[in-house]
Amino acid sequence: MRKKCLLFFLVSLSLALFLTACGGSGPSRNIPPTRGLWEGNVYTSEYLGLQLTLPEDWIATPDEEIVASLGLDPDTFLPASVVPEEVFDLPHLTSLTELSVMDPFTGASVMIIFERLEAPISENEYIALAAEALALMGMEITLDFPLTTIGAYEWHSYGSAFEVFDLTIYGRYFVNIQGGFVRAIAISYHEFSESLETLLALFSGI
């Protein structure tokens, strides 16, 4: 079961990174993303105006492991240890997995990903592109969710469902665009893991 959960997490991570390559609500911030900070089991992002409290037994995946497990280009997915506070000061850095946490027993996961946009695009346009790409991969897509407040912002979202072995993996992807950057929160779960509502409850405002 533990190996299956790890595979489930890696598939979910790959999908989340794929979705941020497809391409606002809330206060305007025309500044590049800044990294959040961990204090004990609490992650705080002043940039997003939110906190995430890591449940007992959950683990945070180091950036280096994400790069190694997916074979990503280290020039565009730099380890956290060498990324300055303003992560997109480096001109070649196009996207960054800011946070990746998971329950190692169920495989449920939460990720925050930042991506620099090459051209202006709205949240709805971004979601339409992602939904089209996922539909071509045979995934079931759900659209037209109401806006969801997470931290200081309201987020557009869409959902996906796909089969891995005997499990249906559900994804809910929250998208907010500010100042030329996509900020995405990707939540993955299944019928035997924590529910979407439980995973969303890990977040609070600051």
N, C-alpha and C positions, 0 to 999 in steps of 0.2 A: 504493500500500500504506500509506503514511504517513497519508493522509486516512482510509482505512478504519480504521486503528488508532485515530485520534482519535475517529471516530464510535463505534467499539466501546467506547472509554473513557467517552464521554459517556452512552451507553446504560447501561453498567454503573453509572456514578455515579448516574444518575437512578433506577435500580432500587434501589440501596442506600439512597438517601434515601427512596424510597417505602416500603421495608420498615421503616425506623425510625419511620414514621408509623403503624404498625399497632398501635400500642398505646397464690436465689443460692448460686451456689456460691462457695467460697473464703472468706477472712477477711471479717468484717463491717466495712464502712466506711460509716457513716451520714453521709457528708459529700459535698458537691457535687464533681463532677469538677474537676480542675485540669489545666491544659495542660502538655504535655510540652515538652522543649527540644531544639533541634537544635544539635549541635556537629560541624561538618564534615558528613560524610555519615551521621552516627549520630543517630537520634532516641531520646530517653530519656523514659519516662513513669514517674515515681515512683508516681503514682496507680494505674497498672496493673501496676507491677512488671516492666516489659519494656523492651527495646531493639529497634530495627529498624535494620539496617545497609543503607543504600541502595547497590545495585550500581552499578558504573560505567555511565554513559550513562542511568541512570534519572533522572527528574525529579520534584520535589515541586511540586504545583500550589498556588499561593497561594490563600488563602481568597477574596480578591477575585475571582479568575478563576472560582472555583466559583459564587459568587453571580451573576456576570454571565452565565456560560454557561447557567445553568439558570433565570434570571429569578426567583431566590428573593427573598423579602422581607428586606431588610437589617436590619429590626428584630428578626428571629428568627434570621437567619444572619449574625452580625456578623463583619467582617473580624478576623483575629487581632490586628492592630495596635491595636485599641481594646477588645479583650476583656481584662478583668482576669484575674489568675492564677486566681481562683476564678470560673470563667466563668458559673456560674449564680447569682451574687450579683444579677444583673439580673433582676427578676421576669418580664419579658416574653420572656426568652430560653428557648425550649423545646427547641431542638436545635442541635447544632453539629458540623460536619465537622472533627474534630480533626486528621486527617491524611489526605492523598490523594496517593499516589505511583504512578507508572506507568512502564512501559517504552515509550518513544515508538515503538519499532520493531515491537513485537508487540502492544501494547495491553493486556498483562496489567497488573492494577492491584491495589493494596491500599489500603483505607480504614479509618479508625477514626472512628466516629460516636457521640456521646453524645446521649441524649434524656431529658428529664424525663418521668416517668410521671404521668398524672393520677389513677390508681387503682392499688392493689396488683395485681400480676400475676406469675406465675411464668415462668421461661424456657420451660417446655413449653407453657404457655398462649399466650405470645407467639408462639412458633414455629407453633402450630396456627393462629392468626389469620393470620400471614403466609403460611403454606402455602395456606390456603383462598383468600386474595386472589390469589396467584400462579396457582393452578389455574384460577381464573375467567378469567385472562388467557391461558389456553392453554399455560402453561409446565409442563414436567415437573418434579415435585418428588420429592426423595429425603429420607426421614426416618430416624430411629432410628440415627444415628451414635453411636459411643461418645463420652464426654467427652474433650476435648482440652485438655491443659495448655499455655497460652501465658502466659508471664510468671508472675505470682504467683497466677493463677486457673485454675480449670477451666471450660471453655466448652462449652455445649450448641451443637449446630450442625445445619444442614440444607442441602440442595443444590438447585440449579435448573439447568435447561438450556433454552435457547431459540435460535431461528434468527435471524440477522441476515445478510441476503444469503446467501452460500454458507457461512457459518461457524456452527457451534454454539457458543454462548457458555455456559460453565459458571460457576456461582457457588457459592461455599461461604460460608455466613454463620454466624459464631460469635457467640453471644449470652450475656451475663452480666449479671445484674441485682443491683445493690447499692444500698441506701439510697434507693430510689425513682427510680433512674436506670438506663436501659438503656445498656450499653456494647456496641457491635457492631463486629466486625471483618469486613469484606466483602472477599472475594478473588475476582477474576474472571480467567478464563483461557480458552484454547481449544487445540485440538490442535496448533497450530503455535507456541504460545507456551511460556513456562516452565510446568512442571507445578505442580500444587498442592503437592506435597512440596517442590519448590524454593522456592516462594513462602513456605511456612510456615517454611522454614529461614532466612529473613531475620530472624526473631524470635529473641531470646534473653532469658533472665531476667537480673535485676540483683540 
